[in-house]
């Protein structure tokens, strides 16, 4: 048994107009079933963590929806951050709160918005990582790459230690260009960085104190007041002062340089659902290659002489296509997106421009 922490933030801008700031992608059922990505993440934990040992860190705008979707979670296990301070503050707050309950607990951090094709295989990989964490290592779960992806960061690994699957992580690598990604794929020493972490909370907090003393002091002060009458006052005072930085930059890169990070390679159908093209690749399609998300909704979808479409009917309208191929069609009550699947990543540019124009209601 471990403590599970699920950071639930971000707005999934490449999944606009379905995903919005007020209702981001982790609250949507993008799993091919009725479960949202967040609900699927909690269900996937299975025997790894009980509801009492499962925490979600989310923003004030999403706390009510998170509580509604996760009715089986204790209310006090939903940690609400007043404003986004990136992943390190969110994860460190959870670690500090858990440490007050169980100072040497093993904790895993798993994003709320990923898809896993083989949950049982994922759980076994996390168990292997937990064994490394019990030895005092800061563990990651690396993904065995299956193609030369340029949109992910990578972990450079050394030789396996002992007879088990653990490999030391020698360096965190930024998102590469195509030529470098090909070299990473051929090397056999590089894994995708899925930002899944497993560690003992005392080991992580000690490393946080070494590298980010101000952030460490802040989250420890907040955790000391958590659940008391002073919680809101301390949170409101200290939280805005915390550095806005990812846990990779703040802790893991420096810890890897110091020889304190290891990984377990995993191959369990991981996908970070980064855009609609990716969604079309991982969810079931019809014989013509068309993927319709929530296709049972009325009035329905009519596709004629159309192939390799990703269609998201999310309004009261009928969506019909004739003679089109390799497109994304996302229909919502106040916005319609049509673009080639090859341009799925560029959807973020629309969101950025809408923000610049002050169209906050649309993003």
VONU-686334 format. One record per atom (N, C-alpha, C): atom name; x, z, y. Coordinates in steps of 0.2 Angstrom, whole numbers. Layout:
N
R   at       X       Z       Y
R   CA       X       Z       Y
...
! end
This chain:
363
R   at       X       Z       Y
R    N       4       0      -6
R   CA       0       0       0
R    C       4       0       6
R    N       3      -4      11
R   CA       6      -4      17
R    C       1      -3      23
R    N       3      -2      29
R   CA      -1      -3      35
R    C      -1     -10      37
R    N      -6     -13      39
R   CA      -7     -20      41
R    C      -8     -20      48
R    N      -5     -24      52
R   CA      -6     -25      59
R    C      -8     -32      61
R    N     -13     -34      64
R   CA     -15     -40      65
R    C     -15     -42      73
R    N     -10     -45      76
R   CA     -11     -46      83
R    C     -16     -52      84
R    N     -21     -51      88
R   CA     -26     -56      89
R    C     -27     -57      96
R    N     -23     -62      98
R   CA     -22     -64     105
R    C     -22     -72     106
R    N     -21     -74     112
R   CA     -20     -81     113
R    C     -27     -85     114
R    N     -27     -91     116
R   CA     -33     -94     117
R    C     -33    -101     113
R    N     -28    -103     109
R   CA     -28    -109     105
R    C     -30    -115     109
R    N     -26    -117     115
R   CA     -27    -122     119
R    C     -27    -129     116
R    N     -24    -130     111
R   CA     -24    -136     107
R    C     -30    -137     103
R    N     -34    -132     103
R   CA     -41    -133      99
R    C     -46    -133     104
R    N     -45    -134     110
R   CA     -50    -135     115
R    C     -54    -142     114
R    N     -61    -142     115
R   CA     -65    -137     119
R    C     -68    -132     114
R    N     -67    -132     108
R   CA     -70    -127     103
R    C     -67    -120     105
R    N     -60    -120     105
R   CA     -57    -113     107
R    C     -57    -112     114
R    N     -59    -107     117
R   CA     -59    -105     124
R    C     -56     -98     125
R    N     -54     -97     131
R   CA     -51     -90     133
R    C     -55     -85     131
R    N     -62     -86     132
R   CA     -67     -80     130
R    C     -69     -80     123
R    N     -67     -85     119
R   CA     -69     -86     112
R    C     -64     -90     108
R    N     -58     -87     107
R   CA     -52     -90     105
R    C     -53     -92      98
R    N     -48     -96      95
R   CA     -48     -99      89
R    C     -49     -94      83
R    N     -46     -88      84
R   CA     -46     -83      78
R    C     -53     -80      77
R    N     -58     -81      82
R   CA     -65     -79      81
R    C     -69     -84      78
R    N     -66     -90      77
R   CA     -70     -96      74
R    C     -69     -97      67
R    N     -74     -99      63
R   CA     -74    -101      56
R    C     -70    -108      55
R    N     -64    -108      55
R   CA     -60    -114      54
R    C     -57    -114      47
R    N     -60    -110      43
R   CA     -57    -109      36
R    C     -60    -113      30
R    N     -65    -117      32
R   CA     -69    -121      27
R    C     -75    -117      24
R    N     -75    -111      27
R   CA     -81    -106      24
R    C     -84    -103      31
R    N     -88     -98      29
R   CA     -92     -95      35
R    C     -87     -90      38
R    N     -82     -88      35
R   CA     -77     -83      38
R    C     -73     -85      44
R    N     -72     -81      49
R   CA     -68     -83      54
R    C     -61     -83      52
R    N     -56     -85      56
R   CA     -49     -84      54
R    C     -47     -77      54
R    N     -50     -73      59
R   CA     -48     -66      59
R    C     -51     -63      52
R    N     -57     -64      51
R   CA     -60     -61      45
R    C     -57     -63      38
R    N     -54     -69      38
R   CA     -51     -72      32
R    C     -44     -68      32
R    N     -41     -67      38
R   CA     -34     -63      38
R    C     -35     -56      35
R    N     -41     -52      37
R   CA     -42     -46      34
R    C     -44     -46      27
R    N     -48     -51      25
R   CA     -50     -51      18
R    C     -44     -53      13
R    N     -39     -57      16
R   CA     -33     -59      12
R    C     -29     -53      10
R    N     -29     -48      14
R   CA     -25     -42      13
R    C     -26     -39       6
R    N     -33     -39       4
R   CA     -35     -37      -2
R    C     -32     -30      -4
R    N     -28     -29      -9
R   CA     -25     -23     -12
R    C     -19     -21      -8
R    N     -17     -25      -3
R   CA     -11     -23       1
R    C     -12     -17       6
R    N     -18     -17       9
R   CA     -20     -12      14
R    C     -27     -11      14
R    N     -29      -4      14
R   CA     -36      -3      15
R    C     -38      -4      22
R    N     -45      -4      23
R   CA     -47      -4      30
R    C     -44       2      35
R    N     -44       8      32
R   CA     -41      13      36
R    C     -34      12      38
R    N     -30       8      34
R   CA     -23       6      35
R    C     -22      -1      39
R    N     -28      -3      41
R   CA     -28     -10      45
R    C     -29      -9      52
R    N     -25     -12      56
R   CA     -26     -12      63
R    C     -26     -19      66
R    N     -30     -19      72
R   CA     -30     -26      75
R    C     -28     -24      83
R    N     -24     -28      85
R   CA     -22     -27      93
R    C     -25     -33      96
R    N     -29     -32     101
R   CA     -33     -37     104
R    C     -34     -35     112
R    N     -36     -40     116
R   CA     -37     -39     123
R    C     -44     -37     124
R    N     -45     -34     130
R   CA     -52     -32     132
R    C     -57     -37     131
R    N     -56     -43     133
R   CA     -61     -48     133
R    C     -64     -50     126
R    N     -60     -48     120
R   CA     -61     -49     114
R    C     -63     -43     109
R    N     -62     -37     112
R   CA     -63     -31     108
R    C     -70     -31     105
R    N     -75     -32     109
R   CA     -82     -32     106
R    C     -83     -37     100
R    N     -81     -43     101
R   CA     -82     -48      96
R    C     -78     -46      90
R    N     -72     -44      91
R   CA     -67     -41      85
R    C     -71     -36      81
R    N     -73     -31      85
R   CA     -77     -25      81
R    C     -83     -28      78
R    N     -87     -33      81
R   CA     -93     -35      77
R    C     -91     -39      71
R    N     -85     -43      71
R   CA     -83     -47      65
R    C     -80     -42      60
R    N     -77     -37      62
R   CA     -74     -32      57
R    C     -77     -26      57
R    N     -84     -26      55
R   CA     -88     -20      55
R    C     -85     -14      50
R    N     -81     -16      45
R   CA     -79     -12      40
R    C     -72      -8      42
R    N     -70     -10      48
R   CA     -64      -7      51
R    C     -65      -1      55
R    N     -62       5      54
R   CA     -63      11      59
R    C     -62       8      66
R    N     -67      11      70
R   CA     -67       9      77
R    C     -60      10      80
R    N     -57      16      79
R   CA     -51      18      82
R    C     -45      14      79
R    N     -46       9      74
R   CA     -40       5      72
R    C     -40      -2      76
R    N     -45      -3      81
R   CA     -44      -8      85
R    C     -41      -6      92
R    N     -35      -8      93
R   CA     -31      -6      98
R    C     -32     -11     104
R    N     -34      -9     109
R   CA     -36     -14     115
R    C     -31     -13     120
R    N     -27     -19     121
R   CA     -22     -19     127
R    C     -25     -22     133
R    N     -24     -19     139
R   CA     -27     -20     145
R    C     -26     -27     148
R    N     -20     -30     146
R   CA     -18     -37     148
R    C     -13     -39     143
R    N     -12     -46     143
R   CA      -7     -49     138
R    C       0     -47     140
R    N       4     -44     136
R   CA      11     -43     137
R    C      15     -46     132
R    N      13     -51     128
R   CA      16     -55     123
R    C      17     -50     117
R    N      20     -53     111
R   CA      19     -50     105
R    C      23     -44     104
R    N      28     -43     107
R   CA      32     -37     106
R    C      29     -30     108
R    N      26     -30     114
R   CA      22     -25     116
R    C      16     -23     112
R    N      12     -28     109
R   CA       7     -27     105
R    C       9     -24      98
R    N      14     -27      95
R   CA      16     -25      89
R    C      19     -18      89
R    N      23     -17      95
R   CA      27     -11      95
R    C      22      -5      96
R    N      16      -6     100
R   CA      11      -1     101
R    C       8       1      95
R    N       7      -4      90
R   CA       4      -2      84
R    C       9       2      80
R    N      15       0      80
R   CA      20       3      76
R    C      21      10      78
R    N      21      11      85
R   CA      21      18      87
R    C      15      23      86
R    N       9      20      86
R   CA       3      23      84
R    C       3      25      76
R    N       5      20      72
R   CA       6      22      65
R    C      11      27      64
R    N      17      27      67
R   CA      22      31      66
R    C      20      39      67
R    N      16      40      72
R   CA      13      46      73
R    C       9      49      67
R    N       6      44      64
R   CA       2      46      58
R    C       6      47      52
R    N      11      42      51
R   CA      15      42      45
R    C      22      39      47
R    N      27      43      49
R   CA      33      41      52
R    C      38      36      48
R    N      37      36      42
R   CA      41      31      38
R    C      37      26      34
R    N      31      25      37
R   CA      26      20      34
R    C      29      13      34
R    N      28       9      29
R   CA      29       2      29
R    C      23      -2      32
R    N      25      -6      37
R   CA      20     -10      41
R    C      21     -17      41
R    N      16     -21      40
R   CA      17     -28      40
R    C      13     -31      46
R    N      15     -36      50
R   CA      12     -39      55
R    C      10     -46      54
R    N       4     -48      54
R   CA       2     -55      52
R    C      -3     -57      57
R    N      -2     -63      59
R   CA      -6     -66      65
R    C     -13     -67      62
R    N     -18     -67      67
R   CA     -25     -67      66
R    C     -27     -75      65
R    N     -23     -79      66
R   CA     -26     -86      66
R    C     -22     -91      62
R    N     -20     -89      56
R   CA     -17     -93      51
R    C     -21     -94      45
R    N     -20    -100      42
R   CA     -23    -102      35
R    C     -18    -101      30
R    N     -20     -98      24
R   CA     -16     -97      18
R    C     -20    -100      12
R    N     -17    -105       9
R   CA     -20    -108       4
R    C     -20    -104      -3
R    N     -15    -100      -4
R   CA     -14     -96     -10
R    C     -14     -89      -8
R    N     -19     -85      -7
R   CA     -19     -78      -5
R    C     -15     -74     -10
R    N     -16     -75     -16
R   CA     -13     -71     -21
R    C      -5     -72     -21
R    N      -3     -78     -20
R   CA       4     -79     -19
R    C       7     -76     -13
R    N       3     -76      -7
R   CA       5     -73      -1
R    C       6     -66      -2
R    N       1     -63      -5
R   CA       1     -55      -6
R    C       8     -53     -10
R    N       9     -57     -15
R   CA      15     -56     -19
R    C      22     -57     -15
R    N      22     -62     -11
R   CA      28     -62      -6
R    C      28     -57      -2
R    N      22     -54       1
R   CA      23     -48       6
R    C      25     -42       2
R    N      23     -41      -4
R   CA      25     -36      -9
R    C      33     -36      -9
R    N      36     -42     -10
R   CA      43     -43     -11
R    C      46     -41      -4
R    N      43     -43       1
R   CA      46     -41       8
R    C      46     -33       9
R    N      40     -30       7
R   CA      40     -23       7
R    C      45     -19       4
R    N      47     -22      -2
R   CA      53     -19      -6
R    C      59     -19      -2
R    N      60     -25       2
R   CA      66     -25       6
R    C      65     -20      12
R    N      59     -20      15
R   CA      58     -15      20
R    C      59      -8      18
R    N      58      -6      12
R   CA      59       1      10
R    C      66       2      10
R    N      71      -3       9
R   CA      78      -2       9
R    C      81      -1      17
R    N      76      -2      22
R   CA      78      -1      28
R    C      80      -8      32
R    N      78     -13      29
R   CA      79     -20      32
R    C      73     -22      36
R    N      74     -26      41
R   CA      68     -29      45
R    C      67     -35      42
R    N      61     -36      39
R   CA      60     -42      34
R    C      55     -47      38
R    N      56     -53      37
R   CA      52     -58      39
R    C      49     -62      32
R    N      44     -65      33
R   CA      41     -70      27
R    C      43     -77      30
R    N      48     -80      27
R   CA      49     -87      29
R    C      45     -92      24
R    N      44     -97      27
R   CA      40    -102      24
R    C      45    -108      21
R    N      45    -109      15
R   CA      49    -115      12
R    C      46    -121      15
R    N      51    -125      19
R   CA      48    -131      23
R    C      47    -137      18
R    N      42    -140      19
R   CA      40    -146      15
R    C      41    -153      19
R    N      42    -152      25
R   CA      44    -158      29
R    C      48    -156      35
R    N      51    -161      39
R   CA      55    -160      45
R    C      51    -158      51
R    N      48    -152      51
R   CA      43    -151      57
R    C      47    -149      63
R    N      45    -152      69
R   CA      48    -150      75
R    C      44    -145      79
R    N      38    -144      77
R   CA      34    -139      81
R    C      35    -132      79
R    N      39    -130      74
R   CA      40    -123      72
R    C      48    -121      73
R    N      48    -114      74
R   CA      55    -112      74
R    C      57    -111      67
R    N      64    -110      66
R   CA      67    -109      59
R    C      71    -103      59
R    N      72    -101      52
R   CA      76     -95      50
R    C      82     -98      47
R    N      88     -97      49
R   CA      94     -99      45
R    C      96     -93      41
R    N      97     -95      34
R   CA      98     -89      29
R    C     104     -90      26
R    N     107     -84      23
R   CA     113     -84      19
R    C     111     -84      12
R    N     116     -82       8
R   CA     116     -82       1
R    C     111     -76      -1
R    N     107     -77      -7
R   CA     103     -72      -9
R    C     107     -66     -11
R    N     104     -60     -10
R   CA     107     -54     -11
R    C     104     -51     -18
R    N     109     -50     -23
R   CA     107     -47     -29
R    C     103     -52     -33
R    N      99     -50     -38
R   CA      95     -54     -42
R    C      88     -56     -39
R    N      86     -53     -34
R   CA      79     -54     -31
R    C      79     -60     -26
R    N      73     -61     -23
R   CA      72     -66     -19
R    C      75     -65     -11
R    N      77     -59     -10
R   CA      79     -58      -3
R    C      85     -62      -1
R    N      84     -65       5
R   CA      90     -68       8
R    C      91     -65      15
R    N      98     -64      17
R   CA      99     -62      24
R    C      97     -67      29
R    N      95     -66      35
R   CA      93     -70      40
R    C      99     -70      45
R    N     103     -75      46
R   CA     109     -75      50
R    C     107     -77      57
R    N     102     -81      58
R   CA     100     -83      65
R    C      93     -86      65
R    N      90     -84      71
R   CA      84     -87      72
R    C      85     -94      76
R    N      82     -99      74
R   CA      83    -106      77
R    C      77    -108      81
R    N      78    -111      87
R   CA      72    -113      91
R    C      69    -120      88
R    N      63    -122      91
R   CA      60    -128      88
R    C      65    -134      89
R    N      67    -137      84
R   CA      72    -143      84
R    C      69    -149      86
R    N      74    -154      87
R   CA      72    -161      88
R    C      71    -164      81
R    N      69    -170      80
R   CA      68    -173      74
R    C      74    -174      70
R    N      80    -175      73
R   CA      86    -176      69
R    C      88    -169      66
R    N      88    -164      70
R   CA      90    -157      68
R    C      85    -155      63
R    N      79    -156      64
R   CA      74    -154      59
R    C      75    -157      52
R    N      77    -163      52
R   CA      79    -167      45
R    C      85    -163      42
R    N      90    -161      46
R   CA      96    -158      44
R    C      94    -151      41
R    N      89    -148      44
R   CA      87    -141      42
R    C      84    -142      35
R    N      80    -147      34
R   CA      76    -148      28
R    C      81    -149      22
R    N      86    -153      24
R   CA      91    -155      19
R    C      95    -149      17
R    N      96    -145      21
R   CA     101    -139      20
R    C      99    -135      15
R    N      93    -133      14
R   CA      91    -128       9
R    C      92    -121      11
R    N      94    -120      17
R   CA      96    -114      20
R    C      91    -112      26
R    N      86    -116      27
R   CA      82    -115      33
R    C      75    -115      31
R    N      71    -110      34
R   CA      64    -109      32
R    C      60    -109      39
R    N      54    -111      38
R   CA      50    -110      44
R    C      49    -103      46
R    N      49    -101      53
R   CA      47     -95      55
R    C      40     -94      56
R    N      36     -90      52
R   CA      29     -90      53
R    C      27     -84      57
R    N      32     -80      59
R   CA      31     -74      63
R    C      27     -69      59
R    N      28     -68      53
R   CA      26     -63      48
R    C      31     -58      47
R    N      30     -52      49
R   CA      36     -47      48
R    C      33     -41      44
R    N      38     -38      41
R   CA      37     -32      37
R    C      43     -27      38
R    N      42     -21      39
R   CA      47     -16      41
R    C      44      -9      40
R    N      49      -4      40
R   CA      47       3      41
R    C      46       4      48
R    N      41       8      50
R   CA      40       9      57
R    C      46      12      61
R    N      49      17      57
R   CA      55      21      60
R    C      61      16      61
R    N      62      11      57
R   CA      67       7      57
R    C      66       2      63
R    N      60      -1      63
R   CA      58      -5      69
R    C      59      -2      76
R    N      56       4      76
R   CA      56       8      83
R    C      63       9      85
R    N      68      11      80
R   CA      75      12      82
R    C      78       6      84
R    N      77       1      81
R   CA      80      -6      84
R    C      77      -8      90
R    N      70      -6      91
R   CA      67      -8      98
R    C      71      -3     103
R    N      72       3     102
R   CA      75       8     106
R    C      82       5     108
R    N      86       2     103
R   CA      93       0     104
R    C      93      -6     109
R    N      88     -11     108
R   CA      88     -17     112
R    C      84     -17     118
R    N      78     -14     117
R   CA      73     -14     123
R    C      71      -7     124
R    N      76      -3     127
R   CA      74       5     128
R    C      68       6     133
R    N      67       2     138
R   CA      61       3     142
R    C      55       2     139
R    N      54      -4     135
R   CA      48      -5     131
R    C      47       0     126
R    N      52       2     122
R   CA      52       8     117
R    C      49      14     121
R    N      52      16     126
R   CA      49      22     130
R    C      42      22     132
R    N      40      16     134
R   CA      33      15     136
R    C      28      15     130
R    N      30      12     125
R   CA      25      12     119
R    C      25      19     116
R    N      30      22     116
R   CA      30      29     113
R    C      26      34     117
R    N      27      33     124
R   CA      22      37     129
R    C      15      36     128
R    N      13      29     127
R   CA       6      27     126
R    C       4      30     119
R    N       8      29     114
R   CA       6      32     107
R    C       5      39     107
R    N       9      43     111
R   CA       8      50     112
R    C       2      52     115
R    N      -1      48     119
R   CA      -8      50     122
R    C     -14      47     118
R    N     -12      43     113
R   CA     -17      39     110
R    C     -22      44     107
R    N     -29      42     108
R   CA     -34      47     105
R    C     -35      53     109
R    N     -32      54     114
R   CA     -33      60     118
R    C     -37      58     125
R    N     -38      63     129
R   CA     -42      62     135
R    C     -37      58     140
R    N     -31      58     139
R   CA     -26      55     143
R    C     -25      48     142
R    N     -28      45     136
R   CA     -26      39     134
R    C     -27      33     139
R    N     -33      33     142
R   CA     -34      27     147
R    C     -29      28     153
R    N     -28      34     155
R   CA     -24      35     161
R    C     -17      32     160
R    N     -14      35     154
R   CA      -7      33     152
R    C      -7      26     151
R    N     -11      23     147
R   CA     -11      16     145
R    C     -12      12     152
R    N     -16      13     156
R   CA     -17      10     163
R    C     -11      10     167
R    N      -7      16     167
R   CA      -1      16     171
R    C       5      13     168
R    N       6      14     161
R   CA      12      12     158
R    C      12       5     156
R    N       6       2     153
R   CA       6      -4     150
R    C       8     -10     155
R    N       6     -10     161
R   CA       8     -16     166
R    C      16     -16     167
R    N      19     -10     165
R   CA      26     -10     167
R    C      30     -13     161
R    N      27     -14     155
R   CA      31     -16     149
R    C      33     -23     150
R    N      39     -25     147
R   CA      42     -31     148
R    C      37     -36     144
R    N      36     -42     147
R   CA      32     -47     143
R    C      37     -52     139
R    N      37     -50     133
R   CA      42     -54     129
R    C      40     -54     121
R    N      42     -59     118
R   CA      40     -60     111
R    C      44     -55     107
R    N      42     -53     101
R   CA      46     -49      96
R    C      52     -52      93
R    N      51     -59      93
R   CA      57     -63      90
R    C      63     -62      95
R    N      62     -63     102
R   CA      67     -63     107
R    C      69     -56     108
R    N      64     -51     108
R   CA      66     -44     110
R    C      70     -40     105
R    N      68     -42      98
R   CA      71     -37      93
R    C      74     -42      88
R    N      71     -46      85
R   CA      73     -49      79
R    C      79     -53      79
R    N      80     -57      85
R   CA      86     -61      85
R    C      92     -57      86
R    N      92     -52      90
R   CA      98     -47      90
R    C      99     -43      84
R    N      93     -41      80
R   CA      94     -38      74
R    C      97     -42      69
R    N      96     -49      69
R   CA      99     -54      64
R    C     106     -54      65
R    N     108     -54      71
R   CA     115     -55      73
R    C     119     -49      71
R    N     115     -43      71
R   CA     118     -37      68
R    C     118     -36      61
R    N     115     -41      57
R   CA     115     -41      50
R    C     109     -36      47
R    N     104     -35      51
R   CA      98     -31      49
R    C      92     -34      47
R    N      92     -41      47
R   CA      86     -45      45
R    C      87     -48      39
R    N      82     -48      35
R   CA      81     -52      28
R    C      75     -56      28
R    N      74     -60      23
R   CA      68     -64      22
R    C      66     -65      15
R    N      60     -66      14
R   CA      58     -68       7
R    C      55     -75       8
R    N      58     -81       5
R   CA      54     -87       5
R    C      48     -87       2
R    N      43     -90       5
R   CA      36     -91       3
R    C      34     -98       2
R    N      29     -99      -3
R   CA      26    -106      -3
R    C      19    -105      -6
R    N      15    -104      -1
R   CA       8    -102      -2
R    C       3    -105       2
R    N       5    -111       4
R   CA       0    -115       8
R    C      -2    -113      15
R    N       4    -111      18
R   CA       3    -108      25
R    C       2    -114      30
R    N      -2    -112      35
R   CA      -4    -117      41
R    C      -6    -113      47
R    N      -3    -114      52
R   CA      -4    -111      58
R    C     -10    -113      62
R    N     -14    -119      60
R   CA     -20    -122      63
R    C     -18    -123      70
R    N     -13    -127      72
R   CA     -11    -128      78
R    C     -15    -133      82
R    N     -18    -137      79
R   CA     -22    -143      82
R    C     -27    -145      78
R    N     -31    -150      80
R   CA     -37    -153      76
R    C     -34    -157      71
R    N     -29    -161      72
R   CA     -26    -165      67
R    C     -24    -161      61
R    N     -20    -155      62
R   CA     -18    -151      57
R    C     -24    -148      53
R    N     -29    -147      56
R   CA     -35    -144      53
R    C     -38    -149      48
R    N     -38    -156      50
R   CA     -40    -161      46
R    C     -36    -162      40
R    N     -29    -160      40
R   CA     -25    -161      35
R    C     -26    -155      30
R    N     -28    -150      32
R   CA     -28    -144      27
R    C     -35    -142      24
R    N     -41    -145      27
R   CA     -47    -143      25
R    C     -50    -149      21
R    N     -55    -148      16
R   CA     -57    -154      12
R    C     -60    -160      16
R    N     -59    -166      14
R   CA     -61    -172      17
R    C     -66    -176      12
R    N     -70    -180      15
R   CA     -74    -184      11
R    C     -70    -190       8
R    N     -73    -194       4
R   CA     -69    -200       1
R    C     -65    -205       6
R    N     -68    -205      12
R   CA     -66    -209      17
R    C     -60    -205      22
R    N     -59    -199      20
R   CA     -54    -195      23
R    C     -57    -192      30
R    N     -63    -192      30
R   CA     -66    -188      36
R    C     -67    -181      35
R    N     -65    -177      39
R   CA     -66    -170      39
R    C     -71    -167      44
R    N     -77    -165      42
R   CA     -82    -162      47
R    C     -82    -155      46
R    N     -81    -151      52
R   CA     -81    -144      52
R    C     -88    -141      53
R    N     -91    -137      48
R   CA     -97    -135      49
R    C    -103    -140      49
R    N    -101    -145      44
R   CA    -106    -151      43
R    C    -113    -150      41
R    N    -114    -144      39
R   CA    -121    -142      37
R    C    -126    -141      43
R    N    -123    -140      49
R   CA    -127    -139      55
R    C    -132    -145      56
R    N    -138    -143      58
R   CA    -142    -148      61
R    C    -141    -150      68
R    N    -143    -156      70
R   CA    -146    -162      67
R    C    -141    -166      62
R    N    -134    -164      63
R   CA    -130    -167      58
R    C    -125    -172      61
R    N    -121    -176      56
R   CA    -116    -180      58
R    C    -117    -187      54
R    N    -117    -192      57
R   CA    -118    -199      54
R    C    -111    -203      55
R    N    -108    -204      50
R   CA    -101    -208      51
R    C    -102    -214      47
R    N    -102    -220      50
R   CA    -102    -227      47
R    C     -96    -231      48
R    N     -93    -234      43
R   CA     -87    -238      43
R    C     -82    -234      47
R    N     -81    -228      46
R   CA     -76    -223      49
R    C     -72    -220      44
R    N     -65    -219      46
R   CA     -61    -216      41
R    C     -56    -211      45
R    N     -54    -206      41
R   CA     -49    -201      44
R    C     -51    -198      51
R    N     -57    -196      51
R   CA     -59    -193      57
R    C     -59    -185      56
R    N     -58    -182      62
R   CA     -60    -175      62
R    C     -65    -174      67
R    N     -71    -171      64
R   CA     -77    -171      68
R    C     -79    -163      68
R    N     -80    -161      74
R   CA     -82    -154      75
R    C     -89    -154      79
R    N     -95    -154      76
R   CA    -101    -154      79
R    C    -103    -147      81
R    N    -103    -145      87
R   CA    -104    -138      89
R    C    -109    -138      95
R    N    -113    -143      95
R   CA    -119    -143     100
R    C    -125    -145      96
R    N    -131    -145     100
R   CA    -137    -147      97
R    C    -138    -154      96
R    N    -133    -158      97
R   CA    -134    -166      97
R    C    -131    -168      90
R    N    -134    -174      88
R   CA    -132    -178      83
R    C    -125    -181      85
R    N    -120    -181      81
R   CA    -114    -185      82
R    C    -114    -191      77
R    N    -113    -197      80
R   CA    -113    -203      76
R    C    -107    -207      78
R    N    -104    -210      73
R   CA     -98    -215      74
R    C     -99    -221      70
R    N     -97    -227      73
R   CA     -97    -233      69
R    C     -90    -237      70
R    N     -87    -238      65
R   CA     -81    -243      65
R    C     -75    -240      69
R    N     -74    -233      69
R   CA     -69    -230      72
R    C     -64    -226      67
R    N     -58    -225      68
R   CA     -53    -223      63
R    C     -48    -218      67
R    N     -46    -213      63
R   CA     -40    -209      65
R    C     -42    -206      72
R    N     -48    -203      73
R   CA     -50    -200      79
R    C     -52    -193      78
R    N     -51    -189      83
R   CA     -54    -182      84
R    C     -60    -182      88
R    N     -66    -180      86
R   CA     -72    -179      90
R    C     -74    -172      90
R    N     -74    -169      95
R   CA     -76    -162      96
R    C     -82    -161     101
R    N     -88    -160      99
R   CA     -94    -160     103
R    C     -96    -152     104
R    N     -96    -150     110
R   CA     -98    -143     112
R    C    -103    -144     117
R    N    -107    -139     119
R   CA    -113    -139     124
R    C    -110    -142     131
R    N    -104    -140     133
R   CA    -102    -142     140
R    C     -96    -146     140
R    N     -94    -148     134
R   CA     -88    -153     134
R    C     -87    -157     128
R    N     -85    -163     129
R   CA     -84    -167     123
R    C     -77    -170     123
R    N     -73    -169     118
R   CA     -67    -172     117
R    C     -67    -178     112
R    N     -63    -183     114
R   CA     -62    -189     109
R    C     -55    -191     110
R    N     -51    -191     105
R   CA     -44    -193     106
R    C     -41    -195      99
R    N     -36    -199      99
R   CA     -33    -201      93
R    C     -30    -195      89
R    N     -30    -195      83
R   CA     -27    -189      79
R    C     -19    -188      81
R    N     -16    -194      82
R   CA      -9    -194      84
R    C      -8    -190      90
R    N     -13    -189      95
R   CA     -12    -186     101
R    C     -15    -179     101
R    N     -16    -176      96
R   CA     -19    -170      95
R    C     -15    -164      99
R    N      -9    -165      99
R   CA      -5    -160     103
R    C      -6    -160     110
R    N      -8    -166     113
R   CA      -8    -167     120
R    C     -15    -164     123
R    N     -19    -161     119
R   CA     -25    -158     121
R    C     -24    -152     126
R    N     -18    -149     125
R   CA     -16    -144     129
R    C     -15    -146     136
R    N     -13    -152     137
R   CA     -12    -155     144
R    C     -19    -155     148
R    N     -25    -156     144
R   CA     -31    -156     147
R    C     -33    -149     150
R    N     -31    -144     146
R   CA     -33    -137     147
R    C     -29    -135     153
R    N     -22    -137     153
R   CA     -18    -135     159
R    C     -20    -138     166
R    N     -23    -145     165
R   CA     -25    -148     171
R    C     -32    -145     174
R    N     -36    -143     169
R   CA     -42    -140     171
R    C     -41    -133     174
R    N     -36    -129     172
R   CA     -34    -123     175
R    C     -32    -124     182
R    N     -28    -130     183
R   CA     -25    -131     190
R    C     -31    -133     195
R    N     -36    -136     192
R   CA     -42    -138     196
R    C     -46    -132     197
R    N     -45    -127     194
R   CA     -50    -121     195
R    C     -56    -121     191
R    N     -56    -125     186
R   CA     -62    -126     181
R    C     -61    -120     176
R    N     -61    -114     178
R   CA     -60    -109     173
R    C     -66    -108     168
R    N     -72    -110     170
R   CA     -77    -110     166
R    C     -77    -114     160
R    N     -73    -119     160
R   CA     -72    -124     155
R    C     -66    -122     150
R    N     -62    -118     152
R   CA     -56    -116     148
R    C     -57    -109     145
! end
